[in-house]
Amino acid sequence: MARTGEFLMALAEGMLAYFPEMADEMVTRFGIPRAEAVARINRAYPGQEFGPYPDLMCH
C-alpha cells in the first residue's frame, strides 16, 4: 500500500492511477478546482485502504 501527496488513504499499485483520474473527472464534469476534488475524495474515504485494481471501489 502506498500514500500519495494528494490522497490520504492507502492505495494499492493499480489504484494509484484510479484516484487521480477520479479527481480529473470531477474537475471536468463539475467545473470544480482540482484541490476541491481531491479534498472531497479525501473527505469521503478517510483512513480506508483500497486493494489492487480492480478493487470493489471501481464498480
MODELLER restraints for C-alpha pairs under 7 A, 6 or more apart:
rsr = mdl.restraints
at = mdl.atoms
rsr.add(forms.Gaussian(group=physical.xy_distance, feature=features.Distance(at['CA:1:A'], at['CA:10:A']), mean=5.48, stdev=0.5))
rsr.add(forms.Gaussian(group=physical.xy_distance, feature=features.Distance(at['CA:1:A'], at['CA:11:A']), mean=5.11, stdev=0.5))
rsr.add(forms.Gaussian(group=physical.xy_distance, feature=features.Distance(at['CA:1:A'], at['CA:12:A']), mean=4.61, stdev=0.5))
rsr.add(forms.Gaussian(group=physical.xy_distance, feature=features.Distance(at['CA:2:A'], at['CA:10:A']), mean=5.25, stdev=0.5))
rsr.add(forms.Gaussian(group=physical.xy_distance, feature=features.Distance(at['CA:2:A'], at['CA:11:A']), mean=5.17, stdev=0.5))
rsr.add(forms.Gaussian(group=physical.xy_distance, feature=features.Distance(at['CA:2:A'], at['CA:12:A']), mean=6.23, stdev=0.5))
rsr.add(forms.Gaussian(group=physical.xy_distance, feature=features.Distance(at['CA:3:A'], at['CA:9:A']), mean=6.32, stdev=0.5))
rsr.add(forms.Gaussian(group=physical.xy_distance, feature=features.Distance(at['CA:3:A'], at['CA:10:A']), mean=5.07, stdev=0.5))
rsr.add(forms.Gaussian(group=physical.xy_distance, feature=features.Distance(at['CA:3:A'], at['CA:11:A']), mean=6.23, stdev=0.5))
rsr.add(forms.Gaussian(group=physical.xy_distance, feature=features.Distance(at['CA:6:A'], at['CA:38:A']), mean=6.77, stdev=0.5))
rsr.add(forms.Gaussian(group=physical.xy_distance, feature=features.Distance(at['CA:7:A'], at['CA:38:A']), mean=6.86, stdev=0.5))
rsr.add(forms.Gaussian(group=physical.xy_distance, feature=features.Distance(at['CA:7:A'], at['CA:42:A']), mean=6.09, stdev=0.5))
rsr.add(forms.Gaussian(group=physical.xy_distance, feature=features.Distance(at['CA:8:A'], at['CA:42:A']), mean=6.03, stdev=0.5))
rsr.add(forms.Gaussian(group=physical.xy_distance, feature=features.Distance(at['CA:8:A'], at['CA:46:A']), mean=6.98, stdev=0.5))
rsr.add(forms.Gaussian(group=physical.xy_distance, feature=features.Distance(at['CA:9:A'], at['CA:45:A']), mean=6.99, stdev=0.5))
rsr.add(forms.Gaussian(group=physical.xy_distance, feature=features.Distance(at['CA:9:A'], at['CA:46:A']), mean=6.25, stdev=0.5))
rsr.add(forms.Gaussian(group=physical.xy_distance, feature=features.Distance(at['CA:9:A'], at['CA:47:A']), mean=5.20, stdev=0.5))
rsr.add(forms.Gaussian(group=physical.xy_distance, feature=features.Distance(at['CA:9:A'], at['CA:48:A']), mean=5.47, stdev=0.5))
rsr.add(forms.Gaussian(group=physical.xy_distance, feature=features.Distance(at['CA:9:A'], at['CA:49:A']), mean=6.00, stdev=0.5))
rsr.add(forms.Gaussian(group=physical.xy_distance, feature=features.Distance(at['CA:10:A'], at['CA:48:A']), mean=6.59, stdev=0.5))
rsr.add(forms.Gaussian(group=physical.xy_distance, feature=features.Distance(at['CA:10:A'], at['CA:49:A']), mean=4.75, stdev=0.5))
rsr.add(forms.Gaussian(group=physical.xy_distance, feature=features.Distance(at['CA:10:A'], at['CA:50:A']), mean=6.48, stdev=0.5))
rsr.add(forms.Gaussian(group=physical.xy_distance, feature=features.Distance(at['CA:11:A'], at['CA:49:A']), mean=5.98, stdev=0.5))
rsr.add(forms.Gaussian(group=physical.xy_distance, feature=features.Distance(at['CA:11:A'], at['CA:50:A']), mean=5.16, stdev=0.5))
rsr.add(forms.Gaussian(group=physical.xy_distance, feature=features.Distance(at['CA:11:A'], at['CA:51:A']), mean=6.73, stdev=0.5))
rsr.add(forms.Gaussian(group=physical.xy_distance, feature=features.Distance(at['CA:12:A'], at['CA:50:A']), mean=6.10, stdev=0.5))
rsr.add(forms.Gaussian(group=physical.xy_distance, feature=features.Distance(at['CA:12:A'], at['CA:51:A']), mean=5.21, stdev=0.5))
rsr.add(forms.Gaussian(group=physical.xy_distance, feature=features.Distance(at['CA:12:A'], at['CA:52:A']), mean=4.94, stdev=0.5))
rsr.add(forms.Gaussian(group=physical.xy_distance, feature=features.Distance(at['CA:13:A'], at['CA:52:A']), mean=6.20, stdev=0.5))
rsr.add(forms.Gaussian(group=physical.xy_distance, feature=features.Distance(at['CA:14:A'], at['CA:52:A']), mean=5.37, stdev=0.5))
rsr.add(forms.Gaussian(group=physical.xy_distance, feature=features.Distance(at['CA:14:A'], at['CA:53:A']), mean=4.62, stdev=0.5))
rsr.add(forms.Gaussian(group=physical.xy_distance, feature=features.Distance(at['CA:15:A'], at['CA:52:A']), mean=6.30, stdev=0.5))
rsr.add(forms.Gaussian(group=physical.xy_distance, feature=features.Distance(at['CA:15:A'], at['CA:53:A']), mean=5.54, stdev=0.5))
rsr.add(forms.Gaussian(group=physical.xy_distance, feature=features.Distance(at['CA:23:A'], at['CA:34:A']), mean=6.54, stdev=0.5))
rsr.add(forms.Gaussian(group=physical.xy_distance, feature=features.Distance(at['CA:23:A'], at['CA:37:A']), mean=5.28, stdev=0.5))
rsr.add(forms.Gaussian(group=physical.xy_distance, feature=features.Distance(at['CA:23:A'], at['CA:38:A']), mean=5.93, stdev=0.5))
rsr.add(forms.Gaussian(group=physical.xy_distance, feature=features.Distance(at['CA:26:A'], at['CA:32:A']), mean=6.92, stdev=0.5))
rsr.add(forms.Gaussian(group=physical.xy_distance, feature=features.Distance(at['CA:26:A'], at['CA:37:A']), mean=6.11, stdev=0.5))
rsr.add(forms.Gaussian(group=physical.xy_distance, feature=features.Distance(at['CA:27:A'], at['CA:33:A']), mean=6.01, stdev=0.5))
rsr.add(forms.Gaussian(group=physical.xy_distance, feature=features.Distance(at['CA:27:A'], at['CA:34:A']), mean=5.89, stdev=0.5))
rsr.add(forms.Gaussian(group=physical.xy_distance, feature=features.Distance(at['CA:27:A'], at['CA:37:A']), mean=6.67, stdev=0.5))
